[in-house]
């Protein structure tokens, strides 16, 4: 007889310690993930070649698209899995985990092949200029050849946390990042952008191998039994939440494209500077993402067990904690904007252009953190429609509307402030939506 998964940690002990038990490894993994992004940018920036830096920067939407498809089955699967574990349905959880693993590999291969077929027009749409396009093509082609390895990485990275194995999930991320950082200085001098992308793909391959080993040898829930089929009800649950999570990344890709297009008249230097700034601000964003997504298994478990009061208590704590943390990090980044950018690139022109960009992006972090947390709550609780609306706000419809309006009215300065005001408006929208959703759930429970 198969042993039941060790989910009792969610039932025992204090609620807040359980949250930190799950969230801290995710935060550490998120910090390490920054190395994936900063490593390529750092070593590429050392060349001082602005078109090369811009070419790698405009490839960011490719990674976001691959992440989006990984999140369909990673976050969608983890939301369903955590609720199934809350209901002690181990066999169903195994079927869901196996499906998510194999479908992610298949989808990754399909998406990679499709984008390779239209790579040059796609990169031009992303904001590549005539000078930066050759470098973007080199970087993007290698990244897309490794698409299945990148997409599947998000499966066990997310699903292991549902079983309480956040530390091992983090270890998989660390292994990939370390490999990437080691390979970058070895491959970039001789291969340029192609070498940076190859280092990233090899890093993901090593991470995948470790996470697969853990799933096979140490998990009592996860399975990799070959299957591309799933019961209709489960598939709807995975897709309804997973697609809303993926929309965040797809919307971010579209908004990055719009941002690059708006910056294009100001030259490759402005696009290169924004690319570097976005990698630096990831230090703040990924920490907030870690603390937001770290609570997803616990939120999902509480929702599956029908514990509405505990869910509300955890949400209030997380809102206060993330708001305080965001303010502290924003202050540090704003005061140290120049030195932080100087650590990434020696090109002083890019540092000068990047300082106001970085300060405006950091200023909206507290609002962005609120949106991320409340989106995660909706995803974990199976509230697909509110999660969809929130996923389309901060890095979607709201940002696009603010960017195009501010750019038309105020030019370059309007572009710089657009993310801050999009974050503010999205946070207000998120608070209204989640308050309504929780009130509606509470009324239904009382009936």
C-alpha positions, 0 to 999 in steps of 0.5 A: 500500500502506498504511503500518503504524502507528507502534507501534515506540516500544513495541518500542524504548527503555526500558520506563519512559520509554515508560510516561511517554511515554504516561501524562504526556499522559493525566495532563495531559488528566485534570487539564484534565478537572477543569476541566470538573467544577470550572468548573460547581461554582465558578461555581454556588457563587458564587451562594451558593444551596445548593439550586442547588448541591445540584441540580447535584451530584445530576446527577453520576450522569447524567454517570457513566452517559454516561461508562459508555457511552462507556467501553464502546466507548472503553476496550473498543475501545482494549484490543482495538485495542492488542492488534491493533496488537501483532499488526500487524493494521492493517485489523482495527484500522480496522474496530474503530475505525469501529464504536466511533465510530458505535455510540457516537453511536447509543447516546448518543442512545438513552440520552439520550432514555430518561433524558429520558423519566424525568428527574424520577423519576430525579433524585428517586432520585438524592437531589434534594429538593423545593427542589433538583429544579427546578435539577437538572431544568434542568441534567440536561435540557440534559446529556441533549440533548447525550448523543451528543456526550458519549458519543462523546468517549470514543472517539477520546480513548481510541483515539488513545492506542493509536497513541501520540498521547497528546498530541493526545488531551490537546489535544482534552480541553484544547480542550473544557475551555477552551471550558467555562471561557470559557462558564460565566461568560457563561451561568450569570448569565442561565441558571443551571443550564441555562447551566452544562450548555450550556457543558459540552455545547458544550465537548464538541462542540468537543473532538469536532470536534478529535479527529475532525479528528485521526483523519481527517487524522493517524491511520494506524489510525483510521477513521470509515467508517460501520458499526454492524456488527462481527465476532462475535469482535471485538464480544465482545472489545470488550464483554467489556472495555468493559462491565467498564469501564462497570460502574465508572461505573454502579456509581459512579452507584448508589453516589452515589445511595446516598450522597445518599440517606443524606445527605438526612436531614441536609439539602441543605447536606450533599449540596451539601458532598459534591458540592463535596468530590467535585469537589475530590478529583477533583484527586487521583483524576484524576491517579491515573486518568491514570497508571493508564489511561496505561499501558493501550496499553503493557500491552495491546501487551505482552500482545498480543506475549506479553511476560509478564516486561516486563508484570510489571516495568512493573506493579511499577514502577507500583505503587510509583510510584502509591503514593508519589504517592498518599501525597504528594497525600493529605498535601497535601490533608489539610493544606490541606482548608479553603483548597482548599474555600474556593477553590471556594465562598464559603459557609463552612457548606459549607466547614466541612461539607466539611473532614472529608469531604475528609480521609476521601476523601483518606485512601483515595487510595493504596488507590483508586490500587492498585485503578484500576491493577490494573483497568486491567491486567486490561482491557488484558490482555483478562482480562474476569472479573478486571476485572469483579470489580474494577470492582464492588468499590471503587465498587460492592458493597464501597462500598455494603455498607460505606456502609449498614453504617457509616451504620446503626451510626454515623450521619453519621460512618459515612457520612464514613468509608465510602469509606476502608474501601471503598478499603482492602478493595477494594485487598486484594481487587485484589492477591489477584485480580491475583496469581492471574491473573498466576500463572495466565497465567505457568503457561499460558505455560510449558506 
